[in-house]
Amino acid sequence: MHLDEMQDSPLKEQDHGNRSYWAISLRRLLRKKVGVVCLTIIALMYGSGILAPMVTPYGYNDQNLSMAKQGPSISHPFGTDRLGRDQMTRIIYGLRTTVIITVVTLVTGSLAIGITMGLLAGYFGRYIDTLIMRVGEVTSAFPEIFLVLIIISTVKAPVTDWARSVEDFVGIEIVALGVVDYLVLSIALTLFSWFGMARLVRGQVLQVRENQYIESARSIGASTPRILFRHVLPNVMGPVIVTVSAGLAAVAGSEILLSFLGIGIQPPTPSLGLMIFENGSISVLRSNPHLLLFPVLTLSVLLFTFNLLGDAAVSYTHLRAHETEADLVCRLLLE
């Protein structure tokens, strides 16, 4: 019996040693009630948005003027709007809009462009670092909302004309489904969402590139792409995960704000910001409060959950002051 335990012990230690510190952090996060609850709520809200045609009882633009502005009922749990459309259906489709915008913007901007630019700037330094950082500082020096407005106003018309020509060729509706709004808004947000991630990754790479295992990889002739993606990138992913969790709330809030201002998603495509904009008045709040309260409550729960998840992730992925990655792994294993 003791011999078996002695044989299993090195295997367990090796298993713990093979785990990266952010994987261990994620495992610890999933053991905490706050992290599990936040992930569950986000999964339910985003999952319902992705599967909106399957989980909603009505179409998002199905109108019934005889049932306009009705309060919550069994057939319409969130009531109906001024055109008799089901509020719950439109909120779920509004979550689908948020899913599309946040995922596309983060994957293409923060993750793809931001991480790549940060790796290049931090590892090579000199002129590449200067060029990338100065371009990023220029793009972030101007108010984002005005630049996004200019981009949308300039790009949307030609993109819409191109989409209509594609519609005529393939015979499939594109503009009516809101694809143009999704595309243009995602591109506009992507252009200004990469610099924060690039600056974060650059700072982490400046520390990691001085470690001995990087010098060892260079000495044995490892290629630059292998060093960057096999040795450097995995060791900077902890702060990246935290930033992504917080960035989801920021991008979702930006999409909703732009729709609220009338330059984002356009009717009849549902958007939480557009629903708040259409019903954002005292008279509506007094006469038909469900038109405003349910979209606002949904938005509040979504953003609050993202912020809680980001705070929880900080506790289990960030290095403490003067703490190495090995120290963090040991600390998390002992907790």
C-alpha positions in Angstrom: 0.0 0.0 0.0 2.8 2.4 1.0 4.7 1.4 -2.2 1.7 2.4 -4.4 1.4 5.7 -2.6 5.1 6.4 -3.1 4.8 5.6 -6.8 1.7 7.8 -7.2 3.2 10.7 -5.4 5.8 11.7 -8.1 3.1 11.3 -10.7 0.8 13.7 -8.9 3.7 16.2 -8.4 4.6 16.0 -12.1 0.9 16.5 -13.0 0.9 19.7 -10.8 4.1 20.9 -12.3 2.9 20.4 -15.9 0.0 22.7 -15.3 0.4 26.4 -16.2 -0.3 28.9 -13.6 -3.3 30.4 -15.4 -4.9 26.9 -15.9 -4.5 26.4 -12.1 -6.0 29.8 -11.5 -9.0 28.9 -13.7 -9.5 25.7 -11.8 -9.5 27.6 -8.5 -11.9 30.2 -9.9 -14.4 27.4 -10.8 -14.4 26.3 -7.2 -15.6 29.7 -6.0 -19.3 30.3 -5.9 -19.1 33.8 -7.3 -17.1 32.7 -10.3 -19.4 29.8 -11.0 -22.6 31.9 -10.6 -21.2 34.6 -12.9 -20.1 32.1 -15.6 -23.6 30.4 -15.3 -25.5 33.6 -15.8 -23.3 34.7 -18.7 -23.7 31.3 -20.3 -27.5 31.3 -19.9 -27.8 34.9 -21.3 -25.4 34.4 -24.2 -26.6 30.9 -24.9 -30.2 32.1 -25.2 -29.0 34.9 -27.5 -27.1 32.4 -29.8 -30.1 30.0 -29.8 -32.7 32.8 -30.0 -34.7 31.3 -33.0 -35.0 28.1 -31.0 -35.9 29.4 -27.5 -38.2 32.3 -28.4 -41.9 31.8 -28.9 -42.3 34.6 -31.4 -40.4 36.3 -34.2 -38.6 39.5 -33.1 -40.6 41.5 -35.6 -44.0 39.8 -35.3 -46.5 42.6 -34.8 -50.0 42.5 -33.3 -51.3 46.1 -32.9 -54.3 44.8 -30.9 -52.0 43.8 -28.1 -49.7 46.9 -28.1 -48.2 48.1 -24.8 -49.7 45.3 -22.8 -48.1 44.5 -19.4 -46.5 41.2 -18.4 -48.7 38.2 -18.8 -48.5 34.4 -19.2 -48.3 34.7 -23.0 -45.9 37.7 -22.9 -43.9 37.5 -19.7 -42.1 40.8 -20.3 -45.2 42.4 -22.0 -45.4 43.9 -25.5 -44.1 47.1 -27.1 -45.9 49.8 -28.9 -46.2 47.6 -32.0 -47.4 44.6 -30.2 -44.1 42.7 -30.4 -43.1 40.4 -27.6 -40.6 42.1 -25.3 -38.9 39.0 -24.0 -38.3 37.8 -27.6 -36.8 41.1 -28.6 -34.6 41.2 -25.4 -33.3 37.7 -26.2 -32.5 38.7 -29.8 -30.9 41.9 -28.4 -28.6 39.6 -26.4 -27.7 37.8 -29.7 -26.7 41.2 -31.0 -24.5 41.8 -28.0 -23.0 38.3 -28.4 -22.1 38.9 -32.0 -20.6 42.3 -31.5 -18.6 41.4 -28.4 -17.2 38.1 -29.7 -16.2 39.5 -33.1 -14.7 42.6 -31.7 -12.7 40.8 -29.0 -11.5 38.0 -31.2 -10.4 40.2 -34.1 -9.3 43.3 -32.1 -8.1 42.5 -28.6 -7.0 38.9 -29.1 -5.8 38.7 -32.7 -4.5 42.2 -33.3 -3.8 43.2 -29.7 -1.8 40.1 -28.7 0.1 40.0 -31.9 1.1 43.6 -31.8 2.0 43.3 -28.1 4.2 40.3 -28.7 6.1 42.0 -31.6 6.5 45.3 -29.7 7.7 43.7 -26.5 10.0 41.0 -28.0 11.7 42.9 -30.8 11.7 46.4 -29.2 13.4 49.3 -30.9 11.8 50.6 -34.1 9.0 48.0 -34.1 8.1 48.8 -30.6 8.2 52.6 -31.3 6.0 52.3 -34.4 3.3 50.1 -32.9 3.1 52.1 -29.7 3.0 55.5 -31.4 0.2 54.3 -33.8 -1.7 53.0 -30.9 -1.3 56.2 -28.9 -2.5 58.2 -31.9 -5.7 56.0 -32.3 -6.4 56.3 -28.5 -5.7 60.0 -28.3 -9.0 61.0 -29.9 -12.5 60.4 -28.4 -13.5 56.9 -29.5 -17.2 57.8 -29.9 -16.5 60.5 -32.5 -14.1 58.4 -34.5 -16.6 55.4 -34.5 -19.3 57.8 -35.6 -17.1 59.0 -38.5 -16.2 55.5 -39.5 -19.8 54.2 -39.4 -21.1 57.3 -41.4 -18.3 56.8 -44.0 -18.3 53.0 -44.4 -21.9 52.0 -43.9 -23.3 53.3 -47.1 -20.9 51.6 -49.5 -21.0 48.4 -47.5 -24.8 48.4 -47.7 -24.7 48.9 -51.4 -22.2 46.0 -51.7 -24.5 43.8 -49.5 -27.5 44.6 -51.7 -25.6 43.6 -54.8 -24.7 40.3 -53.1 -28.4 39.9 -52.2 -29.4 40.3 -55.9 -26.7 37.7 -56.9 -27.3 35.0 -54.3 -31.0 35.7 -53.6 -30.5 35.7 -49.8 -31.5 38.6 -47.5 -28.4 40.2 -45.9 -29.3 43.8 -45.0 -32.7 42.9 -43.4 -30.9 40.4 -41.1 -28.7 43.2 -39.7 -25.5 41.7 -41.1 -24.3 45.1 -42.4 -24.9 46.7 -39.0 -23.0 43.9 -37.2 -20.1 44.1 -39.7 -19.7 47.9 -39.7 -20.0 48.3 -35.9 -17.6 45.4 -35.3 -15.0 46.9 -37.6 -15.4 50.3 -36.0 -15.0 49.0 -32.5 -12.1 46.7 -33.5 -10.0 49.6 -34.7 -9.9 51.1 -31.2 -10.0 48.0 -29.0 -6.6 46.5 -29.8 -4.2 49.0 -28.2 -5.1 48.4 -24.5 -4.4 44.7 -25.0 -1.2 45.3 -27.0 0.1 47.6 -24.3 -0.6 45.0 -21.6 1.0 42.2 -23.5 4.0 44.3 -24.3 4.6 45.0 -20.7 4.4 41.3 -19.8 6.7 40.3 -22.7 9.3 42.8 -21.6 9.6 40.9 -18.4 9.3 37.4 -19.8 11.9 37.8 -22.5 14.6 38.3 -19.9 14.0 34.9 -18.3 16.6 32.2 -18.6 14.3 29.8 -20.4 13.9 32.3 -23.3 17.7 32.6 -23.5 18.0 28.8 -23.5 15.5 28.6 -26.3 17.5 31.1 -28.3 20.8 29.2 -27.6 19.5 25.9 -29.0 18.3 27.6 -32.2 14.6 27.8 -31.6 12.8 30.0 -34.2 11.3 33.3 -33.3 7.7 32.2 -33.9 8.3 29.1 -31.7 9.7 31.3 -28.9 6.9 33.7 -29.1 4.0 31.3 -29.3 5.4 28.4 -27.3 7.4 30.0 -24.6 6.4 33.7 -24.3 2.7 33.7 -25.0 1.6 31.0 -22.5 3.4 32.9 -19.7 1.5 36.2 -20.4 -2.0 34.7 -20.6 -3.0 35.2 -17.0 -3.5 39.0 -17.3 -4.9 38.5 -20.8 -7.7 36.3 -19.4 -8.6 39.0 -16.8 -8.6 41.8 -19.4 -10.8 39.8 -21.7 -13.3 39.2 -19.0 -13.4 42.9 -18.2 -13.3 43.8 -21.9 -16.5 41.9 -22.6 -18.4 44.3 -20.4 -16.7 47.3 -22.0 -17.5 46.2 -25.6 -21.1 45.2 -24.7 -21.5 48.6 -23.1 -20.1 50.4 -26.2 -22.4 48.6 -28.5 -25.4 49.4 -26.4 -24.3 53.1 -26.0 -23.8 53.4 -29.8 -27.3 51.9 -30.4 -28.7 54.2 -27.8 -27.2 57.2 -29.7 -28.7 56.0 -32.9 -25.4 55.2 -34.7 -25.3 51.5 -33.9 -27.7 48.7 -34.7 -30.7 50.0 -36.7 -34.4 48.9 -36.5 -35.9 46.4 -36.9 -32.9 44.5 -35.7 -33.3 44.3 -31.9 -30.7 45.8 -29.6 -30.8 46.5 -25.8 -29.5 50.0 -26.4 -32.0 50.7 -29.1 -34.9 49.5 -26.9 -33.7 51.7 -24.1 -33.4 54.6 -26.5 -36.9 54.2 -27.9 -38.5 54.1 -24.5 -36.2 56.3 -22.5 -38.6 58.9 -21.3 -40.5 59.7 -18.0 -43.9 59.4 -19.8 -43.1 55.8 -20.8 -41.8 55.0 -17.3 -45.1 56.2 -15.8 -47.5 54.7 -18.2 -45.7 51.5 -19.5 -42.7 50.9 -17.2 -42.2 47.4 -18.5 -41.0 48.9 -21.9 -38.0 50.4 -20.1 -37.4 48.4 -17.0 -36.9 44.9 -18.5 -34.2 46.0 -21.0 -32.5 48.1 -18.3 -32.6 45.2 -15.8 -31.2 42.8 -18.4 -28.4 45.2 -19.3 -27.6 45.8 -15.6 -27.4 42.1 -14.8 -25.1 41.4 -17.8 -22.7 44.2 -17.1 -22.7 43.6 -13.3 -22.0 39.9 -13.9 -19.1 40.7 -16.2 -17.6 43.1 -13.6 -18.0 40.5 -10.8 -16.3 37.9 -13.0 -13.4 40.2 -13.8 -12.9 41.0 -10.1 -13.0 37.3 -9.2 -10.5 36.5 -12.0 -8.1 39.1 -10.8 -7.8 37.4 -7.4 -6.8 34.1 -9.0 -4.7 35.0 -12.0 -2.8 38.1 -11.1 0.7 37.8 -9.6 1.2 39.5 -6.3 4.0 42.0 -5.8 7.5 40.5 -6.2 5.9 37.0 -6.8 7.1 34.7 -9.6 5.0 32.4 -11.6 6.3 29.4 -9.7 5.4 31.1 -6.4 1.9 31.7 -7.7 1.5 28.0 -8.7 2.6 26.9 -5.2 0.3 29.4 -3.5 -2.7 28.2 -5.5 -1.9 24.6 -4.9 -1.7 25.1 -1.2 -5.0 27.0 -1.0 
